[in-house]
Amino acid sequence: MAFTIVHPESHQTSWVPILADQVCYIGQIVHVDSATPLEGVFALDTAGAESNLTNYDIPMGVIIGFNATAGNMVHNTTYHCQQMTAPSVTGTHDSTTQFRGVEGPWSRGDKMAMAHIHHIDPTTVIRGDIFDTTYGTAVSEVLVTTGCGGDGIGCTTAAGTATLVAQFGTIYMRSGANMGIYRTLTNTSTTAQTWLQAMPHDVAVGDSALIVGLRTHGTCRMDIDAAAMFVDANHDHTTNWFNINVRRLDLSTPGKEYVEFTFDAANFEAHRGND
């Protein structure tokens, strides 16, 4: 599924060129390079430094279509979606490749590869799949090795995937008496899990849990993969991250975990990248 807009009817769509030689995919978050704006969009880069202040690229939109025909339509087997590769900077001259479907002010006879995008602004709720490093690889569950000691607060688990920042992680109980319970983690340890609000029941040795570096709601940190196709659970949010606001975190179905979020408004202030 990659990235999708949760309320698409409330956001404008438009056609934009794809940067020369770039490969783009349906469901990809794209941007225009903030430092050197060029003629076309391409994958949003992974975050650089705190709140992406190093490269400060601004999310522009999520791709929902291409001006492709049957002759230049390619199915990507990694992401299970349509992809398009843009011609080189000279490749559009005297090209015989057919492109069609573009609307708006663009010429129907242009030979540039174009993407149809849903625009992103600070109010746009985006749904992103959560995977571990590679598209389609689910975050692994961990088993409890030491229970909560009778108060429903804290436990020890096998090491999880996420590098945690206190108050910016979540534990979700996949089995045991607390199955289905979410708690915000206050620890940075990969094994010693702590939270503030007690769980309804004791956490027992052998219970399974999922641990991610995302909150269930509110201000949070996040990063994406290099192709801007999913939320990467294996990124270190102590060093590089986007600031986001979580609307919903759903860890209930193994392999289909997702988060719905908005990019914080600071991600759209282009001048900050030049401060």
C-alpha positions in Angstrom: 0.0 0.0 0.0 2.9 2.4 0.7 1.7 5.9 1.6 -1.9 7.0 1.1 -4.0 10.1 1.9 -6.6 9.3 4.5 -9.1 11.9 3.4 -8.3 12.4 -0.3 -11.5 14.3 -1.1 -10.2 17.3 0.9 -6.9 17.7 -0.9 -6.0 19.1 -4.3 -4.4 16.9 -6.9 -2.2 18.1 -9.8 0.2 16.8 -12.4 4.0 17.5 -12.0 7.1 16.5 -13.9 9.3 13.8 -12.6 13.0 14.8 -12.3 15.1 13.4 -15.2 16.4 9.8 -14.7 14.5 9.3 -11.5 12.4 6.2 -10.7 9.1 6.9 -9.0 6.3 4.7 -7.6 2.7 4.8 -6.8 2.3 5.6 -3.1 5.7 7.4 -2.8 6.1 10.7 -1.0 7.9 13.2 -3.3 9.4 16.6 -3.1 11.4 19.3 -4.9 15.0 19.7 -3.7 14.9 22.7 -1.4 18.6 23.6 -1.8 18.6 23.5 -5.7 15.0 23.4 -7.0 15.1 21.5 -10.3 12.6 20.6 -13.0 10.8 17.7 -11.4 9.9 15.8 -8.2 11.6 12.7 -6.8 11.5 10.6 -3.6 11.6 12.6 -0.3 14.9 12.0 1.3 15.3 10.4 4.7 15.5 12.9 7.6 18.8 14.7 8.2 19.4 15.7 11.9 16.8 17.0 14.3 13.5 17.8 12.7 15.2 17.3 9.3 17.1 20.5 9.6 20.2 19.4 7.7 18.6 18.9 4.3 15.1 20.3 5.1 13.4 19.0 2.1 9.6 19.7 2.2 7.1 16.9 1.5 5.1 18.0 -1.6 2.7 15.1 -2.4 1.9 11.4 -2.6 2.0 9.9 -6.1 -1.4 8.4 -7.2 -0.8 8.0 -10.9 1.5 8.5 -14.0 1.0 9.6 -17.6 1.9 6.1 -18.6 0.5 3.9 -21.4 0.5 0.2 -21.7 3.8 0.4 -23.6 5.8 2.2 -20.8 3.9 0.9 -17.8 6.1 -1.2 -15.4 5.0 -3.2 -12.4 7.4 -3.1 -9.5 7.6 -6.5 -7.8 9.2 -5.1 -4.6 6.6 -2.5 -3.8 3.8 -4.3 -5.8 2.8 -1.1 -7.6 3.3 0.8 -10.9 6.5 2.6 -11.4 7.8 5.1 -14.0 11.4 6.0 -14.9 11.8 9.6 -16.3 13.8 10.2 -19.5 17.2 11.8 -19.3 17.4 15.6 -19.7 17.9 15.1 -23.5 15.6 12.1 -23.8 12.4 14.0 -24.4 13.8 15.5 -27.7 12.4 13.7 -30.7 11.1 10.9 -28.4 8.6 8.5 -29.8 7.5 7.2 -26.4 3.8 7.7 -25.8 2.5 9.6 -22.7 -1.1 10.4 -22.1 -3.6 11.3 -19.4 -2.2 14.6 -18.2 -4.7 17.3 -17.3 -4.4 21.0 -16.3 -2.0 23.4 -18.0 0.4 20.8 -19.4 0.6 20.2 -23.1 -0.7 16.8 -24.1 2.2 16.5 -26.6 5.0 16.9 -24.0 7.3 13.9 -23.6 8.2 14.4 -20.0 7.3 11.7 -17.5 4.6 13.1 -15.2 3.3 12.1 -11.8 -0.3 12.7 -10.6 0.0 13.7 -6.9 -2.2 14.4 -3.9 -0.7 17.5 -2.4 0.5 17.5 1.3 0.2 20.3 3.8 0.2 20.4 7.6 -3.4 19.3 7.7 -3.0 16.2 5.5 -3.5 12.9 7.3 -1.2 10.3 5.7 -1.3 6.6 6.3 2.0 4.8 6.2 2.9 1.1 6.5 5.5 0.3 9.2 8.2 -2.1 8.2 11.6 -3.1 9.5 14.4 -1.8 7.1 12.9 -3.5 4.0 9.5 -3.1 2.4 7.3 -6.0 3.5 9.4 -7.1 6.4 7.3 -6.9 9.6 8.7 -5.7 12.9 9.5 -8.8 15.0 7.7 -9.5 18.2 9.7 -9.9 21.4 9.0 -12.2 24.3 8.8 -11.1 28.0 11.7 -12.6 30.0 10.8 -11.0 33.3 7.3 -10.0 34.3 5.9 -6.9 35.9 6.3 -7.9 39.6 2.6 -7.6 40.4 2.0 -3.9 39.7 1.3 -4.0 35.9 4.2 -1.5 35.3 7.4 -2.5 33.5 8.9 -5.8 32.2 12.0 -7.1 30.6 11.9 -8.4 27.0 14.3 -9.7 24.4 15.9 -6.8 22.5 13.5 -5.0 20.1 14.2 -3.4 16.7 13.7 0.2 17.7 16.3 2.6 19.2 14.0 4.2 21.7 13.7 7.8 22.8 11.9 8.2 26.2 8.2 9.0 25.8 8.5 8.4 22.0 8.0 4.6 21.9 5.1 2.2 22.3 4.7 -1.3 23.6 1.8 -3.3 22.3 0.9 -6.6 23.9 0.3 -9.3 21.4 -0.5 -12.2 23.8 -1.2 -12.8 27.5 -3.7 -11.3 29.9 -3.0 -7.8 28.5 -3.4 -8.7 24.8 -4.4 -5.7 22.8 -3.1 -3.1 25.3 -0.9 -0.1 24.2 1.4 1.8 26.6 3.8 4.7 25.9 7.4 3.7 26.9 9.5 5.9 29.1 12.7 4.0 28.6 15.6 4.1 26.2 16.7 0.5 26.9 16.0 -2.1 24.2 15.2 -4.6 26.9 14.1 -3.0 30.2 10.6 -1.6 29.3 8.9 0.9 31.5 5.6 2.9 31.3 3.6 5.1 33.6 0.0 3.8 33.5 -0.3 0.3 34.9 -1.7 -2.4 32.6 -4.9 -4.1 33.7 -3.2 -7.4 34.5 0.3 -8.8 35.3 2.7 -9.1 32.5 3.9 -12.6 32.5 7.1 -14.4 31.2 6.4 -15.7 27.7 3.9 -12.9 26.8 4.7 -11.5 23.3 4.9 -7.8 22.6 5.6 -5.4 19.7 7.8 -2.4 20.4 8.1 0.5 17.9 9.6 4.0 18.1 6.3 5.7 17.6 3.7 7.1 19.9 0.0 6.2 19.8 -1.0 9.9 19.6 0.4 13.4 19.5 3.8 14.8 18.7 6.2 12.1 17.6 9.4 11.4 15.7 9.5 9.3 12.5 11.7 8.5 9.5 11.2 6.8 6.2 13.1 4.5 3.9 15.3 5.8 1.1 12.6 5.3 -1.5 10.0 7.1 0.6 7.6 4.2 0.5 7.2 3.2 4.2 7.8 4.2 7.8 11.1 2.6 8.8 10.9 1.1 12.3 14.7 0.6 12.3 15.7 4.2 12.1 17.5 5.8 15.0 15.3 8.7 16.1 18.0 10.1 18.5 19.9 11.4 15.5 17.6 12.0 12.5 13.9 12.4 12.3 10.8 14.2 11.0 8.5 15.8 13.5 5.0 14.4 13.0 1.7 14.4 14.8 0.2 10.9 15.2 -3.5 10.5 14.7 -3.7 6.7 14.9 -1.2 3.9 15.5 -2.5 0.4 14.7 -0.2 -2.5 15.6 -3.0 -5.1 15.9 -2.3 -7.2 12.8 1.1 -8.8 12.2 2.7 -7.6 9.0 0.0 -4.9 8.5 1.1 -2.3 11.1 0.5 1.3 10.2 0.5 4.8 11.5 -1.7 7.7 10.4 -0.1 11.1 10.9 0.4 14.7 9.8 3.8 16.3 9.1 4.4 19.0 11.7 4.0 22.5 10.2 7.7 23.2 10.7 8.5 20.7 7.9 7.0 23.2 5.5 9.1 26.3 6.4 11.6 26.4 3.6 13.7 29.2 5.1 14.6 27.1 8.1 16.9 25.0 5.9 19.0 28.1 5.2 19.2 29.5 8.8 
